[in-house]
Amino acid sequence: MPALAQLMASFLDWLVVDGTGLTGTCDVPLDFAPDDLRNRAKASGVALPADTPSDASGYSIAASLQRLGLKLESRRMPVDIIVIDRLEKAPTGN
């Protein structure tokens, strides 16, 4: 499940936290609309192959997860953040 959460985070550009408590590995089929993939690629500056379908025959990412019994919920929760407020160039030896 942590790998699935990481994959969802890459598609959604949000922090996705696995709250299932499930351990181990499993194969999960995801079927979502090419528009979701296209929008993610566009936001990332990645060019999709010309033969990528343009129809919206798949589900949305959220609907695809719901078909697996999973749910994306928006929540406020504490997260660890590292803030670098200044960086100085360190001298190097000759």
Secondary structure, 3 states (H helix, E strand, C coil): CHHHHHHHHHHHCCCCCCCCCCCCCCCCCCCECHHHHHHHHHHHCCCCCCCCCCCCCCECHHHHHHHCCCCCCCCCCCCCCCCCCCCCCCCCCC
